[in-house]
């Protein structure tokens, strides 16, 4: 029983966007930005539950693993259960983070899985040759220019990349098998192929535990009076810094004028490139 019939409060940590991919205007999900909010989620209530809502197409394998580990470390230290809810997409690194949940739930239309590793780039060497442009690069170390997009691809470089991908893939597979265990119902060749599925099929394969949403499941566990309290995230992008400058909220534009014009233009250019990369990441899942 809760004291004085007070409604239990469940913290809700919402993780939305690509992992590790960031620009001056679009901070991505990273352990640097999330360490504080994750700790806050486990401290802000006496309820034995923490809810994590994931909506991410993936990104950095290292950042995904670090975020996953921090959630699990605090769950073990506080002896609280973690309930993960997949929204549009919990794929690749997004599913890596979701694996931190003691329970994982998805919407019937959620896209779940993509347990694999991918690397992509462009080969621009033929364009340089056609335009008769010399590309000059000097290195100390024979592998320093591995997979340089302006040089012809070398078989030995591709073999090295694939070996690295296999190592990262093994870590991902190990985490999923450790967390999901006997719940997994499909063959490894299918589960860990990099494919992804809608929520109902993900449930059939054991990648999720149920079809539900955060409010419904928390009411089932804690009763109809349960309160869901969002955990505020720390935003480290340029826009958030601009808002903190004097005059930024006054309509005078003083905050914007306080920023060096060249720095702002570079940030906008960087953000445009980042936006294209992020759009491509989401589009893999038809989003």
C-alpha positions as CSV (number, residue, x, y, z in Angstrom):
1,X,0.0,0.0,0.0
2,X,1.2,3.5,-0.8
3,X,1.2,5.9,2.2
4,X,-2.0,7.9,2.6
5,X,-3.2,6.3,-0.6
6,X,-0.9,8.5,-2.6
7,X,-0.7,7.5,-6.3
8,X,2.6,5.8,-7.3
9,X,4.8,7.9,-9.6
10,X,6.6,6.1,-12.4
11,X,9.4,8.1,-14.1
12,X,9.3,7.9,-17.9
13,X,12.6,8.4,-19.8
14,X,11.9,9.1,-23.4
15,X,14.8,8.3,-25.8
16,X,14.0,9.6,-29.3
17,X,16.3,10.0,-32.3
18,X,19.5,8.6,-33.7
19,X,22.2,7.4,-31.3
20,X,25.6,9.2,-31.3
21,X,24.8,11.2,-34.5
22,X,24.9,14.8,-33.6
23,X,25.4,18.3,-35.0
24,X,25.6,21.7,-33.4
25,X,21.8,22.0,-33.7
26,X,20.8,18.4,-33.3
27,X,22.3,16.6,-30.3
28,X,22.0,12.9,-30.7
29,X,21.5,10.3,-27.9
30,X,24.7,9.7,-26.1
31,X,25.9,8.6,-22.7
32,X,27.2,12.1,-22.1
33,X,23.8,13.7,-22.5
34,X,21.8,10.9,-20.9
35,X,23.9,9.9,-17.8
36,X,22.2,12.5,-15.7
37,X,18.6,11.9,-16.8
38,X,19.1,8.1,-16.5
39,X,20.3,8.6,-12.9
40,X,17.4,11.0,-12.2
41,X,14.9,8.3,-13.5
42,X,16.0,5.9,-10.8
43,X,16.1,8.5,-8.1
44,X,12.9,10.6,-8.6
45,X,10.4,8.1,-7.2
46,X,10.0,5.3,-4.7
47,X,8.1,3.2,-7.2
48,X,9.8,0.0,-8.1
49,X,9.4,0.7,-11.8
50,X,11.2,2.9,-14.4
51,X,9.7,3.2,-17.8
52,X,11.8,3.8,-20.9
53,X,10.2,4.8,-24.2
54,X,12.4,4.2,-27.2
55,X,12.0,5.6,-30.7
56,X,15.3,5.3,-32.5
57,X,16.6,3.9,-35.7
58,X,20.0,3.2,-34.2
59,X,23.4,4.8,-34.8
60,X,26.6,4.4,-32.8
61,X,27.2,0.9,-31.5
62,X,29.4,2.1,-28.7
63,X,27.0,4.7,-27.5
64,X,24.1,2.2,-27.6
65,X,26.1,-0.2,-25.4
66,X,27.1,2.5,-23.0
67,X,23.5,3.7,-22.6
68,X,22.3,0.1,-22.2
69,X,25.0,-0.6,-19.5
70,X,24.1,2.5,-17.5
71,X,20.5,1.6,-17.4
72,X,21.2,-1.9,-16.3
73,X,23.8,-0.8,-13.7
74,X,21.3,1.5,-12.0
75,X,18.5,-1.1,-12.3
76,X,20.6,-3.6,-10.4
77,X,21.8,-1.1,-7.8
78,X,18.3,0.1,-7.0
79,X,16.6,-3.2,-7.5
80,X,14.0,-1.6,-9.8
81,X,12.4,-3.2,-12.9
82,X,12.8,-1.5,-16.2
83,X,9.9,-1.5,-18.6
84,X,10.8,-0.5,-22.2
85,X,8.2,0.6,-24.7
86,X,9.0,0.7,-28.5
87,X,7.2,3.5,-30.4
88,X,7.7,3.9,-34.2
89,X,11.1,2.2,-34.3
90,X,13.4,0.3,-31.9
91,X,15.9,-1.0,-34.4
92,X,19.6,-1.6,-34.4
93,X,21.0,0.5,-31.6
94,X,17.5,1.4,-30.6
95,X,16.8,-2.3,-29.9
96,X,20.2,-2.6,-28.2
97,X,19.0,0.0,-25.6
98,X,15.6,-1.7,-25.4
99,X,17.3,-4.9,-24.4
100,X,18.0,-3.2,-21.0
101,X,14.3,-3.7,-20.2
102,X,13.1,-6.5,-17.9
103,X,10.0,-6.3,-20.1
104,X,9.8,-4.9,-23.6
105,X,6.5,-3.9,-25.2
106,X,5.7,-2.6,-28.6
107,X,2.9,-1.2,-30.6
108,X,1.5,-3.5,-33.3
109,X,2.9,-1.1,-35.9
110,X,6.3,-0.7,-34.2
111,X,9.4,-1.8,-36.2
112,X,11.7,-3.9,-34.0
113,X,15.0,-5.7,-34.5
114,X,17.7,-5.0,-37.1
115,X,20.2,-6.8,-34.9
116,X,23.2,-6.3,-37.2
117,X,26.0,-3.9,-38.1
118,X,26.2,-1.6,-41.2
119,X,28.7,0.7,-42.7
120,X,28.1,2.8,-45.8
121,X,30.0,5.4,-47.8
122,X,30.5,6.7,-51.3
123,X,33.3,5.8,-53.8
124,X,34.4,9.1,-55.3
125,X,37.6,8.0,-56.9
126,X,36.1,7.6,-60.4
127,X,34.6,11.1,-60.3
128,X,38.0,12.6,-59.5
129,X,39.6,10.6,-62.4
130,X,36.9,11.8,-64.8
131,X,37.4,15.4,-63.7
132,X,41.2,15.0,-63.9
133,X,41.7,16.0,-60.3
134,X,44.7,14.7,-58.4
135,X,44.0,13.6,-54.9
136,X,47.1,13.8,-52.7
137,X,47.2,12.2,-49.3
138,X,50.2,11.4,-47.1
139,X,50.2,9.1,-44.1
140,X,52.4,7.8,-41.4
141,X,51.1,4.2,-41.1
142,X,50.1,2.0,-43.9
143,X,46.5,1.6,-42.8
144,X,45.8,5.3,-42.0
145,X,43.8,5.9,-45.2
146,X,41.8,2.7,-45.0
147,X,38.5,3.0,-47.0
148,X,39.3,6.5,-48.1
149,X,36.3,7.4,-50.4
150,X,38.6,9.3,-52.8
151,X,40.8,6.2,-53.4
152,X,39.9,2.9,-55.1
153,X,38.6,0.3,-52.6
154,X,41.1,-2.4,-51.6
155,X,40.0,-6.0,-50.8
156,X,42.2,-6.1,-47.7
157,X,40.5,-2.9,-46.4
158,X,37.0,-4.4,-46.9
159,X,38.2,-7.6,-45.1
160,X,39.4,-5.6,-42.2
161,X,36.1,-3.7,-41.9
162,X,34.1,-6.9,-42.0
163,X,36.2,-8.4,-39.2
164,X,35.5,-5.3,-37.1
165,X,31.8,-5.5,-37.9
166,X,31.7,-9.2,-36.9
167,X,33.3,-8.3,-33.5
168,X,30.7,-5.6,-32.9
169,X,27.9,-7.9,-34.1
170,X,29.0,-10.6,-31.6
171,X,28.7,-8.1,-28.7
172,X,25.2,-7.1,-29.9
173,X,24.2,-10.8,-30.2
174,X,25.7,-11.6,-26.8
175,X,23.7,-8.9,-25.1
176,X,20.4,-9.9,-26.7
177,X,20.9,-13.6,-25.9
178,X,21.9,-12.7,-22.3
179,X,18.8,-10.5,-21.8
180,X,16.2,-12.4,-23.8
181,X,17.5,-16.0,-23.2
182,X,14.9,-18.7,-23.6
183,X,12.3,-16.1,-24.8
184,X,13.9,-16.0,-28.2
185,X,11.9,-18.3,-30.5
186,X,13.6,-18.0,-33.9
187,X,16.8,-19.4,-35.4
188,X,20.0,-17.3,-34.9
189,X,20.3,-16.9,-38.7
190,X,17.0,-15.1,-38.8
191,X,17.1,-13.2,-35.5
192,X,20.5,-11.8,-36.0
193,X,20.4,-11.2,-39.8
194,X,19.8,-7.5,-39.5
195,X,16.1,-8.0,-40.4
196,X,13.4,-6.1,-38.6
197,X,9.7,-6.9,-38.0
198,X,6.4,-5.3,-36.9
199,X,5.4,-5.6,-33.3
200,X,3.3,-8.8,-33.6
201,X,6.0,-10.7,-35.4
202,X,8.6,-9.4,-32.9
203,X,6.4,-10.8,-30.1
204,X,6.3,-14.2,-31.9
205,X,10.0,-14.2,-32.2
206,X,10.5,-13.3,-28.5
207,X,12.1,-10.0,-29.2
208,X,9.4,-8.3,-27.1
209,X,7.2,-9.5,-24.3
210,X,3.9,-7.9,-25.2
211,X,1.8,-5.5,-27.3
212,X,1.1,-2.5,-25.1
213,X,2.0,1.1,-24.4
214,X,3.5,2.8,-21.3
215,X,0.2,4.1,-19.8
216,X,-1.7,0.8,-20.3
217,X,1.1,-1.4,-18.9
218,X,1.8,0.9,-15.9
219,X,-1.9,1.0,-15.0
220,X,-2.0,-2.8,-15.1
221,X,1.0,-3.0,-12.7
222,X,0.4,0.0,-10.4
223,X,-3.3,0.6,-10.7
224,X,-5.4,3.3,-12.4
225,X,-4.1,6.1,-10.1
226,X,-0.5,5.7,-11.3
227,X,1.1,8.9,-12.4
228,X,3.7,9.0,-15.3
229,X,6.3,11.7,-14.7
230,X,8.6,12.5,-17.7
231,X,12.3,12.8,-16.9
232,X,13.7,16.0,-18.4
233,X,16.5,15.5,-20.8
234,X,19.6,17.7,-21.0
235,X,19.9,19.4,-24.4
236,X,23.4,20.3,-25.3
237,X,22.9,21.7,-28.8
238,X,23.6,25.2,-30.1
239,X,19.9,26.2,-30.0
240,X,19.7,25.4,-26.3
241,X,22.8,27.5,-25.7
242,X,21.2,30.4,-27.8
243,X,18.1,30.3,-25.6
244,X,20.2,30.8,-22.5
245,X,21.9,33.9,-23.8
246,X,20.7,37.3,-22.6
247,X,17.8,38.6,-24.7
248,X,17.1,35.2,-26.4
249,X,13.6,35.1,-25.1
250,X,12.8,38.8,-25.3
251,X,12.2,39.0,-29.0
252,X,15.1,41.5,-29.4
253,X,17.3,39.0,-31.1
254,X,20.2,39.8,-28.7
255,X,20.8,36.2,-28.1
256,X,21.4,35.5,-31.7
257,X,23.5,38.6,-32.2
258,X,25.7,37.4,-29.4
259,X,26.8,34.4,-31.5
260,X,29.6,34.8,-34.0
261,X,28.1,34.9,-37.5
262,X,30.7,32.5,-39.0
263,X,30.2,30.0,-36.2
264,X,26.4,30.1,-36.7
265,X,26.8,29.6,-40.5
266,X,29.1,26.7,-40.0
267,X,26.7,25.2,-37.5
268,X,23.8,25.5,-40.0
269,X,25.9,23.9,-42.8
270,X,26.9,21.1,-40.5
271,X,23.3,20.6,-39.4
272,X,22.2,20.3,-43.0
273,X,24.6,17.5,-43.7
274,X,23.6,15.8,-40.4
275,X,19.9,16.2,-41.2
276,X,20.5,14.3,-44.5
277,X,22.3,11.5,-42.8
278,X,19.7,11.2,-40.1
279,X,16.9,11.3,-42.7
280,X,18.6,8.4,-44.5
281,X,18.9,6.4,-41.2
282,X,15.1,6.8,-40.5
283,X,14.2,6.0,-44.2
284,X,15.7,2.5,-43.9
285,X,12.6,1.7,-41.9
286,X,10.1,3.5,-44.2
287,X,9.7,6.3,-41.7
